[in-house]
Amino acid sequence: MSAETLILVILGLPLLGALGIIATHRYPNLREGVTLVTASLVAILVVILARRFMDGEPFSLTIAEPFPGITIAFEIEALGMLFALVAGLLWLITSVYAIGYMRGRKEKNQTRFYAVFAIAISCTLGVAFSANLFTLFLFYELLTLSTYPLVVHAGTPAAKKGGRIYLGILLGTSIGFFLLGILITWFIAGTVDFQEGGILAGKLDPAWAGLLFALFLFGIGKAAVMPLHHWLPAAMVAPTPVSALLHAVAVVKAGVFTLLKVTLYIFGSDFILSNDVTGVLIWAAAITILLSSMIAMSKDNLKARLAYSTISQLSYIALGAMLASQAAIIGASMHIAMHAFAKITLFFAAGAIYVATHKTLVSELNGLGRVMPVTFIAFFIGTLSIIGLPPFGGMWSKWYLGLGAVETGQLMLLAVLMLSSLLNIAYLLPIPIRAFFSKPDNGEHYTEIKEAPHLILLAMMLTSVACVILFFYPDPFYQLANQAAGGF
């Protein structure tokens, strides 16, 4: 299969899968079979694409030129390949989980759910493969619109309110700031194509570079840098598989990926480092890391606690992008993958708890680990990876982010990273400890409670094992991260 054909097939398969899901809506088993087959094919093809890319094969494809010099085009580079691997692999696992969850909960509108999920994955891959800012912006906006029906899936007043906040913040920031940044970039550089080393050096007065970077930082609302983060906890009204999509597979990762891509291929690391472009801005990420961690500690609702944890972890990636050193870029890029596998495990566990017990509060989890050991062991593994302890994959991304802070002489930011890890312990570790070692409240006996359906457990076990494997074998993601950062 030619390079151009492979890109088109990977982008088009989820859309064909969505049509197949709609066509088989009367037959749930067949409909879900279409979902699994489509997700499996995408995962296989993304792995094949990664192997061919790592062997040095170039991948590029131009679809159209709607404006002179501005194209809808795709080109595979290391960072995009890393993001596509995460999205492609985790879509399959999330689909397995979603089938168990949606059936276990007897959710309505399941056909719409699976079809829109597939469309969102196609948009995510479009973001990953974009060759320029115009194409990326197009798929970035399509991703926002395609995930809106998932956020409001329940159809309740709370879901509709969460959806309005979701759309309002993400569309408002992207049109108000992100698009303005793209237009200024095109006016200054004469192009919006991604280029290794950036396109602004020698064309943009360094005195104005910080302001332009700020437009991207706050315009890419999916990165959830405070104070533009409220859409993320508002979207927690969605079913847990959607939370997994938002927090690990697609939306938030599309945000920090876009910020990294702008850093590397629009500004360029050398331009940022030599002109202190991100000077004060970097503290927006640092404050977000600490403040959202402290808010997470105050949340008794489990999904809300995990949502604010995600906001904090995303700013690790934003921090690495703005540090802009090689080690920091490696750490930020690897954190896209390491956080994805760990956080999706935590959300899978939260959903399993809800399906099995209908409990949503941390304070209600006392003693549940004795009747749901698989769920809470998975939660414990995901927690340790988020904290950054060995032998779990999250250690490597945090290690390189710390090296990046040292490399650039930002010892205060190193202290922020270390303090944040302590806060991770404070708001996550008590959950499995409470589940295994505390007695149920009010003398409650869990004789009727058992583990969630097998498909839910299978998905959790796969992502938990991945957290361990990525400690001992982080090479695929490390090699891509190192290449993106300019290493060889």
N, C-alpha and C positions, 0 to 999 in steps of 0.2 A: 504494500500500500504506500503510495507516495506521501510525502510530508504534508502537502496541501490537503489531500484527501483525508488523512488521519485527523488533522485539525477539524475539518468539517464534520467528520463522523462523530468525534467526541462531543462537539458542540451541539450537533443535531440529534444524537441518540436520546437525550433526556426529553426533547420535544416530541420525538416519535413515541417515546414511552408514555408521555402524557396523553397523546391521542389514543394509544392502546388502552390506557387505564380508563379513559372516558368510554371507549367503545365496549369495554367488558364490565361496565358498571353493574349489570344485573347478576354477575357471577363473581362474588367476592374472592373465592379461591383463585380464579383465573386472573382477576384484576390484580391481586397481590402477587401472583406469579409474574405478571408483566412487570410490576415494580421491581421485583428481585432480579429478574433476568436483565432488565435494562441497567439497573445499578451494578450488577456483576460485570456486564460488558463494558460499561464505562470504567470501572475499577481496573479491569484487565488492560484496556486500551491505554489508560493513563500510565500504568506501569510500563507498558511497551514503549510509549512515547518517552518516558523518563530514561529508559535504557538507551534508546536511540539518541536522545539528546546528550546523555553523558558520554556516548561514544563519539560525539563531535558533529553529529548531523544537524544542519541548520533547518529551522522550521519557520516559514513565513508565508503569509497569504493575505492578499489585498482583495477585498470584496467590492468596494465602490469608492468613488471620490465625489462626495456630495458637494464639496466646495473646493476651489482651486488650491492644491497643495495640502488639503486636509482629507484624509482617507479613513474609511472603516477598514482596519487592517489588524492582523494578528501576527505576533512573532513570539516565539518561545525563548525566554532567557531563564537564568537559573532561579531567580526569585519566583517568577511566575510558575515555573515547573514545580517548585516546592509547594506552593499554595495549591496547585492543581492536584498534586498527590494527596494532600490532606483532604481536600474536598471530595475527590474521587473515591478514596478508600473509606472515608467515614460516611459517605452517603449510603453505601451498601450496609454498613453496620447499623446505621440509624434506621434504615428501612426495615431491617429485621426487628429492631426494637419497636418501631412504630406499629408494626403489625400486631405484636403482642400487646402493646399498650392500647391501641385503638379497639381491638377486640375485647380486651379485658375490661375496658371502660364502657364498651358498647356505645362508642361515640357516634354522633350523627355526621352526615356529609363526608363520609370517609373517601368516596371517589374524588370529590373536590380536593380534599386534603392531599391525597397521593399525587394527583395531577399537578396541582400548584407547587408541591414540593419538588417535583421533577423539573418544572419550568424554572424554579429558583436556582436549582443546581446548574442548569444550562447558563443562566445569567452569571452565576459565580465563576464558571469556567471561562466565560467571555471576559470577565474582569481579569482573570489570571493571565489570559493569553493576549491582552490588548497590546498593540504596538505603539500606541500614542495616547495622549490625554483625551482626545475627542472620543475614541473608541471606548476607552475606560469609563469616561463620564456617561456615555450612552448605556453601557451595561450596568454601571453603578446605579443609575436611576431605575432601570428595568428591574434590578434586584430589589430595590425598595418597594416598587409597585407590586411585584410578584409575591413578595412575602406578606404584604398587607392582609390578604385574605386568610393567611395562616394565623396572624395575630388576632384577628377578630373571629376566628373559627367558632367559638362558643356562641356567638350571637347575643350575649348578655349585654346589659348596659355598661358593665365594667369593661368587657372586651371591646365594645365600640369606643369607649372613652380612651382606653389604652391604644387603640388603633389610630385615633385622631392625634394623640400625642406623638405616636410613632411616625406617622406621615408628616405631621407639622414640623417636627424638629429636623427629620432627615431631609425632607424636600426643601425646607427653609434654609438650612445651612448649605446644602449643595448648590442651590440656585443663587443664594445671596452672596456666598463667599467662594465656594469651590469653583463655580463657573466663572466668576470674576477673576480668580487667580489664573484660570486657563486662558482667558482672553488677554490678560496682561502679559502672560508668558508668550503667547503668540505674537503680540504686538512688539515685544522686546526682542525675541529670538528669531521671529520669522518662521517658526516651526513649532509643532507640539509633539514631534516624534521623540520617543524615548531613545536616548543615546548613552552609551557607557561613558561615565565621567561628567554627564550633564550637558546642558545646552546654554546655560546662562553665563558661564565664566567669560569675562571680557566684554559682555554685552549689558550686564546689569550692574549699576552702581551699588557697591556693597552696602552703602548707607541705607538703601531701600530694600535690600534683600530680606532683612528680618520681617518687614511688613508684608512682603509677598509670601514668605514662609508662613506667617500667621494666618493669612487667608486660606492656605491649604490646611494648616493644623486644625483650625476651627471650622473650616468648610467641609472637611471630611468628617461629618458628624457620626458616622458609623464607628469611628475610633473612640467615641465616648469620653473625650477629654472634658473634664469639668470646666465650665458649668453646663455644657451641652450633652449631658449624660442621661437626662430624665427619661428619654424614650426607652432606654433599656430596661429599667425596672418596671416601667409602665407596660411593656410587652410581656411581662410574666403572667399575664392573664391567659396566655395561650397554652394549649396542651404541652406536656413535657417534651414530646419529640420536636415540637417547634422551638422550645427553649434550647434544646440541643442544637438545632439548626442555627438559631440566632447566635449562640454563644461559642460554638466550636467549629461548625462546618462552613458557614457562609457569611452572615451579615457582618458581625464584628470583625472577623478575620479579613473580610474584604476592605474594611476601613483601615486597619493598621497596615495591611498589605499595600494599599494605595498610598499611605503616608510614606512607607519605606520606598516604594517605587518612585515617588516624587523626589525623595531625598537623594536617591542614587542616580536616577536617570534624567532628572530635570535640573536640580541644583548641582549635584555631584559632591561627593564627600570632601574632596580637596577644597572646593570653593567654600563649603560650610566651615571647615576647620580653619582655613587661612583667614577668614573674615569674621569669625565668631557670629555667624548668622543667627544661630539659635539661642544665643546668650541668655536673655531673661526668659524666653519662651520655654526653655527646658524645665523651668520650675513649675509650669502648668502641669506637666506630666508628673513631676515629683509630688506636688500637692495632691493630685488626683490619686496617686498610689497610696499615700498615707491616709487621706481623708476618707476615701471610699472604704478602706480597710477598717477604719474606726466606725463608720456607719454600719458596715457588715456585722461588727461585733454587737451592735444594738438591735439587730433584727431577729425576731423570734420566728418569723416565717422562713422556712428553709429555702424556698426558691428565691425570696428577696435577699437572703444572706448570700446565696450563690451569685445572684445578679450583681451585687455590689463588689463581690470578689472578682467577678469578670471585669468590671470597670477598672479595678486596681491593676489586674494582670495585663490588660490591654495597654495601660500606660507604661508598663515595663518595655513594651515594644516601641511605643512612641519615644520613650527615653533613649533607648538604644539608637533609634533613627537619628535623634537630635545630637547625641554624642558623636555619631558619624565616624568613629574610628573603626578599623577593621574588626577588632574583637567585638565591639559593641554591635556592629551590623550582623556579625555571625550570631551573637546572642539573641538579638531581636528576631532575626530570621528563624532561628531554631525554636524560639519561643512560640512562633505561630503554630508549629507542629506539636511541641511538647505540651503546651497549655491545652491544645485542642483535645488530645487524647485523655488528659487528666480531667479536664472540666466536663467533657462529655460523659465520663464515668460518673462524676458526681451528680449530674443531672439525670442520668439513667437511674441511679440509685434513688434519687428523690422521687422520680416517677414510679419506681417499683414500690416504694413505701406508700405512696398515695393509692396506687391500684390495690395493694394488699390490705391497707388499713384505713384509708381516707384521712390519714393524719397529715397535716401540713406544717405544724409548729415544731421547732426544735425541742421545746419544753415537753412535748408529748411523746418523745422517742425513748424514754427510760425503759430499759430492759428489752427493747425490741430486737436487739442483736442476738438474743438467745433463740428466737423463733425465726429470724431472717438472717442467718449468719452469712450467707453468700452476698446478700445485698450490702451488709455493713462492712464486710471484709473488702469488697470492691470500693466502697466509700473510703475506707481507711487507706487503701493503696492510692486512690486518686488524691486524697488529702496530702499524703507524704510527697507525691510528685509535685503538687502545687507548692508545697513548702520549699521543695528543692533539695530533699535529702536523698542520698544514695541508699539502695540501688534503684533509683527511679529516674526516668528520662528528664524530668524537670530540673535536675541538678545541673545538666550541661548548659542549658540556656542561661540559667542564673549565673553560672560560673563565668561564662563569656561576657555577660552584661557587667559583672563585677570587674572583670579584666578591662573592659572598655572604660569604665569610670576611672580606674587606676591609670590606664594608658593616657587619658586626657587630663590627668591631674585633678579630677573632680571628686575629691575624697568625701565631700559632703553628700554627693549623690550616691557614693558607695555606702555611706551610713544610712541613707534613705532605703536602699535595697536591703540592707541587713535588718533594719528596723521593720520593714515590711514583712520579711520572712517570719519575724517573731509575732507580728500581728496575724499572719496566716495561721500560725500555730494556735493563737488565742481564739480565733473565730471558727476554725474548722475542726481541730483535733478533739475538742470536747464533745462533738457530735457522736463519733463512734465510741468514745469512752463512756458517754452517757448510755448509749445503746447496749453496751456489753456489761457494764459494771454497776449501773444504777438499778434500783428496784422500781417496778412500775408504780405510778402514782395511784393513790386511793385503793391500794390492794388489788388493782386490776390484774386479771389473769388472761393470758393470750392464748387460750386453748383453741380458739376458732381461727387464729391468724396463721398463715403459712406464707412461704415465699411467693413472689409474683409469678405470672406465667413463664413457661420455659424459654420462650423467645426473648423475653426481657432479660432473663438471667444470662442467656447465651451472649447477647450483645454486651452486657456489663462485663462478663468474663473476658471477652475478646479485647475490649479496650483496657481492662485492668492488666491483662498479660502484656499488651502493647506497651504500657507504662514501664514495665520491667525490661522488656526486650530493648526499648529505646535507650536504656542506660548502658547495656552491654553492646548494643549494635546501633549507634546513632548515625552510622556512616552515610546512608543515603541522604538524610537531611543535612548532615554536617557538610558533605561535599558540595551540595547545592548552595548552602548558606555561605560557605567559604568562597565559592566561585562568584556569588553575587557581591560579596564584600571586596572582590578584587584579588583574592588569593588564587593559587594554582596548585 
